[in-house]
């Protein structure tokens, strides 16, 4: 394990913290003062360091730009009621990042490198962690190939880095979504379960078409038949049908969301029936029409819980019931907030305190 002082740190001489408007935290635009960086070459990770946030220089022949070897993660840090900084489930993010790395033929990141770099970076930029409700420090670990040559093969060199940014709510209101029955986010046997950059790039065009039509996001369906629901935009998705929490079962085309895992665990803790299975579009539409579907929501790190208010299906919009104070989506969001901020006990050991 790396010692707490083992990562050399070059602090910035010109902090941008005073420029931060805490009342207007637009997601992903205001980056903290420092970043963690480490390069991989000759078969091992070399000389980790923390540097002032700044640009990278890459070759025009950079293999990530040409062949797509790029992966990332997303997690958050919070201030609890005692003023300490907590990070939600970082070990799970590391495990998933290494799953993505294996799928994309990239090197695994050692636990001590990831966790120590993360802790030391967040500790250094502690003043960037906001404390207002619905705010957090978003943490973006990422890795990309750095070979400067053209050739369809795995790179021999890579860069892993972590950057952070204070954020507010990702969506300001409930979502309008529609089923996607033409374009495909990912196919079975593909890389949909990995957080690789190409998954998101391929989704931009169909998402733009939906947004041009008045929706916020899509309900992705399976690649072969467009019958079964997979994800909603960049989130996992769940439904409350007949009092049961129903969500698509994980597969090689569905991301194993860490917030998804947390929501399912809390539902089970509460004694709520949970089903992880194939969910047909027709089943959801029938449940809306007969009144047995009471809630639908996206689940993800950026949004935590994003309630869905309208579902578009084959040219027609269907309005979902309004949430109440007793709605599962609201209660589980509050439960997660309470765990992350120390109001409720962390019975599953999800929290790492800096």
C-alpha positions in Angstrom: 0.0 0.0 0.0 1.3 3.4 -0.9 2.0 5.7 2.1 -0.1 8.8 2.4 2.9 10.9 1.4 4.1 8.7 -1.3 2.5 10.6 -4.2 4.5 13.7 -5.1 2.3 16.8 -5.3 2.8 20.0 -7.2 0.3 22.5 -5.9 -1.2 25.2 -8.1 0.0 28.8 -7.7 -3.3 30.2 -8.9 -6.3 28.6 -7.3 -9.6 29.1 -9.2 -11.8 28.4 -6.2 -12.7 32.1 -5.8 -14.2 32.0 -9.3 -16.7 29.3 -8.3 -20.4 30.3 -8.1 -21.8 27.7 -5.7 -25.3 28.8 -6.5 -24.9 27.9 -10.2 -23.0 24.6 -10.4 -23.5 23.6 -14.0 -22.6 19.9 -14.2 -19.1 19.1 -15.5 -17.9 22.6 -16.3 -16.0 23.8 -13.2 -12.9 21.7 -12.5 -11.0 21.6 -9.2 -7.4 22.9 -8.9 -5.6 19.6 -9.2 -5.5 16.2 -10.9 -4.0 12.8 -10.3 -1.9 11.4 -13.2 0.1 8.2 -13.7 1.4 6.6 -16.9 1.8 2.9 -17.9 4.8 1.8 -19.8 7.2 -1.2 -20.0 4.5 -3.3 -18.4 4.0 -1.3 -15.2 2.6 1.9 -13.7 5.2 4.6 -13.3 5.7 7.5 -10.9 2.2 8.7 -9.9 1.9 12.4 -9.2 -0.7 15.1 -8.4 -0.4 18.2 -10.6 -2.3 21.4 -11.2 -5.3 20.8 -13.4 -4.3 21.4 -17.0 -4.1 20.1 -20.6 -2.4 17.0 -21.8 -0.2 16.8 -24.9 -0.8 13.9 -27.2 0.5 12.7 -30.6 -1.7 13.3 -33.6 -1.3 9.5 -34.0 -2.6 8.8 -30.5 -4.1 5.4 -30.6 -7.1 6.3 -28.3 -8.2 8.9 -30.8 -8.0 6.5 -33.7 -9.1 3.2 -32.2 -11.1 4.0 -29.1 -9.2 2.6 -26.2 -10.6 4.9 -23.6 -12.6 4.1 -20.4 -13.9 6.1 -17.4 -15.7 6.0 -14.1 -17.9 8.3 -12.2 -18.3 8.6 -8.4 -19.0 11.4 -5.9 -17.6 12.8 -2.6 -19.8 14.6 -0.1 -19.5 16.6 3.1 -21.3 14.8 6.0 -23.0 16.5 8.9 -19.7 16.6 10.9 -17.9 18.4 8.0 -15.9 15.3 7.1 -15.6 14.3 3.4 -16.9 10.9 2.4 -16.7 9.0 -0.9 -19.5 6.6 -1.9 -18.4 3.1 -2.9 -15.0 3.8 -4.5 -13.8 0.2 -4.3 -16.8 -0.8 -6.4 -15.9 1.8 -9.0 -12.3 0.5 -9.1 -13.6 -3.1 -9.6 -15.8 -1.9 -12.5 -13.1 0.1 -14.1 -10.9 -2.9 -14.1 -13.7 -4.9 -15.7 -13.9 -2.2 -18.4 -10.1 -2.3 -18.8 -10.1 -6.0 -19.4 -12.8 -5.8 -22.0 -10.9 -3.0 -23.8 -7.6 -4.8 -23.6 -6.1 -2.3 -21.2 -4.0 -2.8 -18.0 -5.7 -3.2 -14.6 -5.2 -0.4 -12.1 -3.8 -1.5 -8.7 -6.1 -0.9 -5.7 -3.5 1.1 -3.8 -2.8 3.4 -6.8 -6.5 4.1 -7.4 -7.5 4.6 -3.8 -4.5 6.5 -2.6 -4.5 8.8 -5.6 -8.2 9.4 -5.1 -7.9 10.1 -1.4 -4.9 12.4 -1.7 -6.5 14.3 -4.5 -9.8 14.9 -2.8 -8.0 15.8 0.5 -5.9 18.4 -1.4 -9.0 19.9 -3.0 -11.2 19.6 0.0 -12.5 23.2 -0.2 -14.0 22.3 -3.6 -16.4 19.8 -2.0 -19.8 21.7 -1.8 -22.1 21.2 1.2 -25.5 22.5 0.0 -28.3 20.0 -0.6 -28.2 18.2 -3.9 -24.5 19.0 -4.4 -21.4 16.9 -4.5 -17.8 16.7 -5.8 -18.1 14.6 -8.9 -15.0 12.4 -9.5 -14.0 11.3 -12.9 -11.2 8.6 -13.1 -10.3 7.8 -16.7 -7.7 5.9 -18.8 -6.7 6.2 -22.4 -4.1 4.7 -24.7 -1.1 6.8 -25.5 0.9 5.1 -28.2 1.6 7.4 -31.1 1.3 5.0 -34.0 -1.3 3.9 -36.4 -2.1 0.2 -36.1 -5.1 -1.7 -35.0 -3.7 -3.4 -31.9 -3.7 -2.7 -28.2 -1.6 0.2 -27.1 1.6 -0.5 -25.2 1.3 2.7 -23.1 -1.6 4.3 -21.2 -2.4 7.3 -19.0 -4.7 7.0 -16.0 -5.9 10.2 -14.4 -8.5 11.5 -12.0 -10.2 14.9 -12.2 -12.9 16.4 -10.1 -15.6 19.0 -10.3 -18.3 20.4 -7.9 -21.7 19.7 -9.2 -25.4 20.4 -8.5 -28.4 18.5 -9.8 -27.9 16.8 -13.2 -31.6 17.2 -14.3 -33.8 20.0 -12.9 -37.1 18.3 -13.5 -38.7 14.9 -14.2 -37.8 13.3 -17.5 -39.6 12.9 -20.7 -38.3 9.7 -22.5 -39.2 7.7 -25.5 -38.5 4.2 -26.6 -35.7 3.8 -29.2 -36.7 1.2 -31.7 -34.3 1.9 -34.5 -30.8 2.7 -33.1 -28.8 0.5 -30.8 -26.8 1.4 -27.7 -25.1 -2.0 -27.5 -25.5 -5.6 -28.5 -25.1 -8.8 -26.5 -21.5 -9.8 -26.7 -20.4 -6.2 -27.2 -19.0 -3.7 -24.8 -22.2 -2.3 -23.3 -21.3 -3.5 -19.8 -18.0 -1.5 -19.9 -17.8 2.2 -19.4 -15.9 2.8 -22.6 -16.1 6.1 -24.5 -17.4 4.5 -27.7 -20.7 3.5 -26.0 -21.5 7.1 -25.3 -20.3 8.5 -28.6 -22.6 6.1 -30.5 -25.6 7.2 -28.4 -25.3 10.9 -29.2 -27.1 11.0 -32.5 -30.2 9.1 -31.6 -30.3 11.0 -28.3 -30.2 14.3 -30.2 -33.1 13.1 -32.4 -35.1 12.4 -29.3 -34.2 15.8 -27.8 -35.2 17.6 -31.0 -38.6 15.9 -30.6 -39.1 17.2 -27.1 -37.7 14.4 -25.0 -34.8 14.4 -22.5 -33.6 10.9 -23.0 -34.2 7.5 -24.6 -35.4 4.1 -23.3 -32.9 1.8 -25.1 -34.2 -1.6 -26.3 -32.4 -4.8 -27.2 -30.4 -4.9 -30.4 -31.9 -8.0 -32.0 -35.7 -7.4 -31.6 -36.2 -4.0 -29.9 -38.6 -5.7 -27.5 -36.8 -5.6 -24.2 -35.8 -2.5 -22.2 -32.1 -2.1 -21.4 -31.2 1.3 -20.1 -32.5 4.9 -20.1 -30.0 7.3 -21.7 -26.8 7.0 -19.7 -28.6 5.5 -16.7 -30.0 2.2 -15.5 -33.8 2.2 -15.3 -36.4 0.7 -13.0 -40.2 0.5 -12.6 -42.6 0.0 -9.8 -45.2 -2.4 -11.1 -47.8 -3.9 -8.7 -45.6 -2.7 -5.8 -42.6 -4.6 -7.1 -39.3 -3.0 -8.1 -38.6 -4.3 -11.6 -35.4 -3.6 -13.5 -33.7 -5.2 -16.5 -31.3 -8.0 -15.5 -27.6 -7.3 -16.2 -26.1 -8.6 -19.4 -23.1 -7.9 -21.6 -25.1 -5.0 -23.1 -26.1 -3.4 -19.7 -23.9 -1.5 -17.3 -23.7 -2.8 -13.8 -24.5 0.5 -12.2 -23.2 1.0 -8.6 -26.2 3.3 -7.8 -28.4 0.6 -9.2 -26.9 -2.0 -6.9 -27.4 0.4 -3.9 -31.1 1.0 -4.8 -31.8 -2.7 -5.1 -30.1 -3.4 -1.8 -32.1 -0.7 0.0 -35.3 -2.0 -1.5 -34.5 -5.5 -0.2 -33.5 -4.1 3.2 -37.0 -2.6 3.3 -38.6 -5.9 2.4 -39.8 -4.7 -1.0 -40.1 -7.4 -3.7 -37.4 -6.9 -6.3 -37.2 -8.5 -9.8 -34.1 -8.4 -12.0 -35.3 -9.8 -15.3 -36.2 -9.1 -18.9 -38.7 -6.2 -19.1 -40.6 -5.9 -22.3 -41.7 -2.6 -23.7 -45.2 -3.9 -24.1 -45.3 -5.0 -20.4 -44.5 -1.4 -19.3 -47.0 0.1 -21.7 -49.8 -2.2 -20.5 -48.9 -1.5 -16.9 -49.2 2.2 -17.6 -52.6 1.8 -19.2 -54.0 -0.5 -16.5 -52.7 1.6 -13.7 -50.3 -1.0 -12.2 -47.2 1.0 -13.0 -46.9 3.7 -10.4 -43.3 4.9 -10.9 -40.4 4.8 -13.5 -37.0 6.3 -12.9 -33.4 6.4 -14.1 -30.6 5.4 -11.7 -27.0 6.6 -12.0 -24.1 8.4 -10.3 -24.7 11.7 -12.0 -28.4 11.8 -11.3 -28.8 9.4 -8.4 -32.6 9.0 -9.0 -34.2 10.7 -12.1 -38.0 10.3 -12.0 -39.7 9.8 -15.4 -42.9 11.6 -16.0 -43.7 10.9 -19.7 -42.9 7.8 -21.9 -43.2 8.1 -25.6 -44.1 4.8 -27.4 -44.8 4.5 -31.2 -45.7 8.1 -31.7 -47.9 8.6 -28.6 -47.0 10.0 -25.2 -48.1 8.4 -22.0 -48.2 10.3 -18.7 -47.1 8.6 -15.5 -48.6 9.2 -12.1 -47.2 12.1 -10.1 -44.8 11.2 -7.3 -45.9 11.6 -3.7 -43.9 11.8 -0.5 -44.4 8.0 -0.1 -43.1 7.2 -3.6 -40.3 4.8 -3.6 -38.1 7.0 -5.8 -38.3 9.8 -3.3 -37.8 7.6 -0.3 -34.8 5.8 -1.7 -33.2 9.1 -2.9 -33.5 10.4 0.7 -32.1 7.1 2.1 -29.1 7.3 -0.1 -28.5 11.0 0.8 -28.8 10.2 4.5 -26.2 7.4 4.2 -23.8 9.6 2.2 -24.0 12.5 4.5 -23.9 10.5 7.8 -27.5 11.1 8.8 -28.2 7.4 8.6 -25.9 4.5 9.5 -23.8 2.9 6.8 -24.8 -0.7 7.4 -23.3 -2.0 4.2 -19.9 -0.2 4.5 -20.4 1.8 1.4 -18.7 5.0 2.7 -15.0 5.8 2.8 -14.2 8.8 4.9 -11.3 11.0 3.9 
